[in-house]
Amino acid sequence: MAARSSLLISHLLVLVFLFLLLATSEVEVINIYKHYVYCRPRCRYRCSATSHKKPCMFFCLKCCSKCLCVPPGTYGNKQVCPCYNDWKTQEGGPKCP
C-alpha cells in the first residue's frame, strides 16, 4: 500500500513538473515572437540612421518589449507610443530612442 501511494505521488510530481515546463515554454515562445517578429525589424529601422547602433538597438528592444510599440521613422514621433515616450531615465531623460 505504501509503495502504491509513493508511486502515485511521484507520478503527480512528474505531471506538475511537465505542466510547469509547458507553461514556461509557452511564455518563452511569446517573448521570442515579440522580440524577433515584432520588435527587431521595427527597432532595426528606428536605429538605422544613428551612428550608435548597438546601444540604440539595446534600448529600443527593451522599450518595445515593455510597450509593444516603436514610433515610426528614425527620429521623433514618440507621441504615437505613449509608453515609449513616457519611460524616463533616473535623470529624467528619455529611456527609449
NURO-560413 format. One line per 8 residues: number of its first residue (from 0); for each residue z, y, x of N, C-alpha, C. Coordinates in pm, whole numbers, plus 32768, in hexadecimal, padded with zeros to 4 digits. Each point is the difference from the previous one (the first is absolute). Layout:
BEGIN
NUM> Z,Y,X,Z,Y,X,Z,Y,X | ...
// end
This chain:
BEGIN
0> 8000,7F89,8052,8000,8077,7FAE,8000,807F,8057 | 8050,7FFD,806B,8007,8074,805A,7F7C,8015,8048 | 7FBE,7F93,8023,7F7F,800A,8044,7F98,803C,7FA3 | 8008,7FDB,7F82,7FA0,8034,7F9F,8012,8096,7FEB | 807B,8031,7FF5,8018,808E,7FEB,7FDC,8051,807E | 8019,7FCA,8077,7FD9,8048,8079,7F68,8005,800F | 7FBB,7F98,7FD3,7F6F,7FFF,8000,7FCA,8069,7F9E | 803E,800B,7F8D,7FD8,8063,7F9C,8016,808E,8036
8> 8070,8016,8040,801E,8083,8039,7F9B,8023,806D | 7FE0,7FA1,8056,7F9F,801C,806A,7F76,801E,7FC7 | 7FD9,7FBA,7F95,7F80,801D,7FBE,8000,808C,7FC2 | 806E,8026,7FC4,800A,8086,7FC5,7FF8,806C,806D | 8040,7FE7,806F,7FFA,8061,806E,7F71,800E,8036 | 7FBA,7F92,800A,7F74,8004,802D,7FAB,804E,7F9C | 8016,7FEA,7F80,7FB4,8049,7F9A,801E,8095,8004 | 807D,8025,8011,8024,808D,800B,7FBF,803E,807B
16> 8003,7FB8,806F,7FC1,8031,807B,7F6A,8014,7FEC | 7FBD,7FA1,7FC1,7F70,800C,7FE7,7FE1,8075,7FA3 | 8053,8012,7F9B,7FED,8070,7FA4,800C,8085,804B | 8067,800D,8053,8011,807B,804E,7F8D,8016,8061 | 7FD0,7F95,803B,7F8E,800A,805B,7F84,8031,7FB7 | 7FE5,7FCB,7F8B,7F8C,802B,7FB2,800E,8090,7FD1 | 8078,8027,7FD6,8016,8089,7FD2,7FEB,8063,8073 | 8031,7FDF,8076,7FED,8055,8075,7F6D,8009,8024
24> 7FBA,7F92,7FFB,7F73,8000,8023,7FAF,8058,7FA3 | 8022,8002,7F80,7FB8,8053,7FA0,8012,8093,8021 | 807A,8029,8023,801A,808A,8025,7FB3,8023,807F | 7FFF,7FA6,8060,7FB7,801A,807C,7F6A,800E,7FE6 | 7FCA,7FAF,7FA7,7F72,800A,7FDF,7FE2,8088,7FC1 | 8057,802E,7FA9,7FED,8083,7FC2,8005,806D,806A | 805F,7FF7,805D,800A,8065,806B,7F86,7FFD,805B | 7FCE,7F8A,801F,7F89,7FF5,8053,7F88,803C,7FB8
32> 7FF4,7FE4,7F7E,7F93,803A,7FB1,8009,8097,8003 | 8078,8033,7FE5,8016,8090,7FFB,7FDE,803E,8087 | 802A,7FC0,806B,7FED,8038,8086,7F6E,7FFC,802C | 7FC0,7F8E,7FF2,7F79,7FF1,8037,7F92,8027,7F9F | 800D,7FDE,7F83,7F94,8019,7FA2,8003,808F,7FCB | 8076,8033,7FE0,8007,8085,7FC5,8016,806C,806A | 8069,7FF1,8050,8029,806D,805A,7FAB,8010,807D | 7FE2,7F93,8043,7FBD,800A,8081,7F7C,804C,7FFA
40> 7FA4,7FE3,7FA5,7F82,804C,8000,8014,8094,7FDF | 805B,801E,7FA6,8019,808C,7FDD,8040,804C,8074 | 805F,7FC0,8044,803F,8041,8073,7F9F,800D,8075 | 7FAA,7F9E,8011,7F9C,8008,806B,7FA9,807C,7FEC | 7FD6,8019,7F85,7FAF,8077,7FE5,8055,807F,800D | 807C,7FFB,7FCD,8059,8074,8005,8018,802A,8091 | 800B,7FA2,805A,801F,801C,808C,7F83,8009,8059 | 7F8A,7FFA,7FC6,7F85,7FFB,8050,7FE4,8080,804D
48> 8031,8073,7FD2,7FDF,807F,8042,8069,802B,8068 | 806E,7FBA,800A,8069,8029,805D,7FED,7FC1,8089 | 8036,8041,8065,7FFD,7FC6,8087,807B,7FA7,8018 | 805E,8001,7FA2,807B,7FB0,8009,7FFA,7F8E,7F9B | 7FA0,7FA9,8011,7FE6,7F97,7F9C,8073,7F9D,7FEF | 803E,7FD7,806D,8068,7F99,7FF7,8079,802F,7FAF | 803C,8075,801F,8070,802E,7FAE,7FD6,8024,7F72 | 7F88,8034,7FF0,7FCE,8021,7F7B,7FF7,7F82,7FAA
56> 7FC7,7F95,8037,7FF5,7F82,7FB6,8089,7FC6,7FE0 | 805D,8006,8061,8086,7FCB,7FEA,8043,8043,7F89 | 8001,8085,7FFF,8044,8048,7F95,7FB2,7FFB,7F7D | 7F7D,8000,8008,7FB0,7FF6,7F86,8018,7F7A,7FBB | 8000,7F92,804D,8019,7F7C,7FC5,808C,7FF6,7FC8 | 8061,803C,8044,808A,8001,7FD0,800A,804D,7F7C | 7FC0,8073,7FFA,8002,8051,7F86,7FB5,7FBB,7F8F | 7F8E,7FC5,801F,7FB1,7FBC,7F9A,804B,7F88,7FC8
64> 8045,7FB6,8056,804C,7F8D,7FD0,806E,802A,7FA0 | 803C,8073,801A,806A,8032,7FA8,7FC7,8040,7F81 | 7F99,8050,8010,7FCD,8052,7F92,7F89,7FC3,7FB5 | 7FBC,7FA0,803D,7F85,7FC5,7FC8,7F97,806B,7FE2 | 7FF7,805F,805A,7F9F,806C,7FEE,7FE3,803D,8088 | 7F83,8024,8019,7FD8,804B,8076,7FA6,8070,7FCE | 801F,807D,8026,7FAC,806F,7FD1,7F70,7FF2,8031 | 7FA0,8030,7FB1,7F74,7FF9,802A,7FE5,805F,8074
72> 7F9E,7FE0,804F,7FD9,8056,806E,804F,7FE5,807E | 7FE1,804B,8068,8042,7FED,8081,8074,8061,8016 | 800E,8063,7FA9,806B,8063,800F,801C,8041,7F79 | 807D,8024,7FE7,8023,8046,7F85,7FFC,7FA5,7F86 | 7FEE,803A,7F8D,7FF7,7FBB,7F7F,807D,7FAF,7FDF | 8073,8020,803C,8079,7FB1,7FEA,8037,800E,7F73 | 7FD8,8066,7FB8,802F,8013,7F77,7FD2,7F8E,7FA5 | 7F9A,7FB7,802A,7FCD,7F8E,7FB2,8066,7F8F,7FFE
80> 804E,7FF2,806A,8065,7F95,800D,808A,803F,800F | 8048,8016,7F92,8082,8044,8009,8063,7FBB,805E | 800A,7F7D,7FFA,805D,7FB7,8058,7FDB,8017,8091 | 7F81,7FF5,801E,7FCA,8013,8086,801E,808E,8030 | 7FF3,8060,7FA6,8015,808C,8020,8093,8022,8010 | 8058,7FC2,7FB2,808E,8025,7FFC,8055,7FB9,8068 | 7FCD,7F99,8042,804F,7FB7,8062,8005,8053,807F | 8078,802B,8027,8012,805B,8072,8051,7FBF,8070
88> 7FF2,8036,8079,8052,7FD5,8072,808A,8040,7FF3 | 805B,7FDB,805A,8087,803B,7FFE,7FFA,8096,8019 | 7F9D,802A,804A,7FF1,808F,801E,7FBC,804D,7F8E | 7FCF,7FBA,7F9C,7FC0,8041,7F8E,7F69,8005,8008 | 7FC6,7FCC,806A,7F6E,7FFE,800E,7FC4,7F8B,7FB2 | 7F7D,7FFD,7FF0,7FC1,7F93,7FB7,8008,7F7C,804E | 8022,7F96,7FBB,8007,7F7B,803F,7F76,7FC0,8004 | 7FB1,801B,7F99,7F80,7FBE,7FF0,7F8D,805A,802E
96> 7F9F,7FC5,8047,7F90,8052,8031,7F9D,8025,7F93
// end
